[in-house]
Amino acid sequence: MTYLIVFVVAGAATWGIRLSGVLAFRADRELPEGATRALRLVAPAVLAAILADTLLLDDGGIRPFGTWHVAALMAAGVALWLRSMGWTLAIGGAVFALLLVVTGCSPAEPGNGASATPSSSPSTSLTPSSPTPSAPPYTPPPGPGTPWQIRLDGGVPSDPGAQIVETDYQAPEDLVGRLERKGVYAVCYVSAGTVEEFRPDAADFPDEVVGKGLEDWPDERYLDLRRLDVLGPLWEARLDSCAAAGFDAVDPDNIDSYANDSGFPLTEDDAVAAALWWAEAAHERGLAIGQKNAPELTARLVGVFDFAVTEECLTQGWCEEVAAYVDAGKPVLAIEYAEDGATLDRWCDEATASGLSLLVTTLDLPGDGQRC
């Protein structure tokens, strides 16, 4: 109804402007013939663009004042100068644009975080499909230093102080509900850059996108992250599972396959495109999203991602490269492995000083880890 009223007012104002122009100018003003012809040709396109740009609504809001609105205002000025009836519609478009500005219409907020459309090669790009007409709001995780646990064995951590818990996307159906009743923020673990043979959907990944195996995990193989057209629907099914189970966030692992011998000529740009695809798809489903490792991508992802998960950043000396998350008030969930000599005595002071949420555990993530 609001938009109908705006259109009616715009029409009335159009004729008001027309009448004022007639009264103000007793004789027609002339422009050079070439300029007049060009303006007459452009006028319908300007009007069409105004209407298209304005009526493409985002979550009930209106797109902000932009280039086409400026063009329409210029067209209105020329229309008054020429006093040509052929410009009436263009004046209407200009008035409509003015009304949008004067009445303070603005774009709707899409959620708690910004979404981004990933870039990829023209032949393989795929925009995540939204399961609902508009993206639901998502809940960011608690801030830096929040105590947490990660268990991929389907169990609930016994640590009563853990405020964030990460578990597998195929965890028992009631697990997330049990975490929720404890007031725990639940993170859904999914491997984005690999396919694991034991997953029920493993056979759905065609051979053309499956590469070499991981050195330490023989039942896991790298994926060609460039092929968003093939991987997108498979990833979406997993994200849907996370959302349906009631998780608050998702941790897509192995995005950094460009740094490994994957069997594909992957680059950091490929990883960023895939990561931004995941961010958009997750946010559309009401899920926050974390950056897993890949510290060299932090500058390109921290504005979109909601937290970070690191493995051995203290042991390997690259925690500073993800410090932008802590600076932005977003947690860094840091895992250090006992197999490589990590202990609380060794790393707690540094982790606490850096704002990290440290967890010392073992590679198979079988149960509760040790935290500071």
JOBEL-V714854 format. One record per backbone hydrogen bond with DSSP energy under -0.5 kcal/mol. CO is the residue of the C=O (numbers start at 1). NH is the residue of the N-H. Records with the same first field share a line. If there is no record, write none. Layout:
CO=NH  NH
//
This chain:
1=5
2=6
3=7
4=8
5=9
6=10
7=11
8=12
9=13
10=14
11=15
12=16
13=17
14=18
15=19
16=20
17=21
18=22
19=23
20=24
21=25
24=26
32=36
33=37
34=38
35=39
36=40
37=41
38=42
39=43
40=44
41=45
42=46
43=47
44=48
45=49
46=50
47=51
48=52
49=53
50=54
51=55
52=56
55=57
57=59
58=61  108
61=58
66=70
67=71
68=72
69=73
70=74
71=75
72=76
73=77
74=78
75=79
76=80
77=81
78=82
79=83  84
81=29
84=87
85=88
87=91
88=92
89=93
90=94
91=95
92=96
93=97
94=98
95=99
96=100
97=101
98=102
99=103
100=105
101=104
106=62
116=118
121=124  125
124=229
138=140
142=331
143=146
147=163  164
149=166
155=157
158=160
159=162
163=185
164=149
165=187
166=151
167=189
168=171
172=175  176
174=178
175=179
176=180
177=181
178=182
179=182  184
180=183
184=186
185=165
186=248  249
187=167  189
188=251
189=169
190=192  253
193=223
195=221
196=199
199=202
201=204
202=205
204=206
206=209
207=210
209=211  224
212=222
217=214  220
219=197
220=214
221=195
222=211
223=225
224=227
226=228
227=230  231
228=232
230=234
231=235
232=236
233=237
234=238
235=239
236=240
237=241
238=242
239=243
240=244
241=245
242=246  247
243=246
248=288
249=188
250=252  290
251=190  253
253=192  193
254=257
255=258
256=259
257=260
260=262
262=212
264=266
267=271
268=272
269=273
270=274
271=275
272=276
273=277
274=278
275=279
276=280
277=281
278=282
279=283
280=284
281=285
282=285  287
283=286
284=136
288=250
289=306  307
290=252  292
291=293  309
294=297
295=298
297=300  301
298=301  302
301=304  305
307=291
308=333
309=293
310=312  335
312=316
313=317  318  319
318=321
319=322
320=323
322=325  326
323=327
324=328
325=330
326=329
331=308  333
332=334  357
333=310  335
334=359
335=312
336=361
337=340  342
338=341
343=347
344=348
347=351
348=352
349=353
350=354
351=355  356
352=355
355=145
356=358
357=334
358=372
359=336  361
360=370
361=338
362=365
365=152
370=360
//
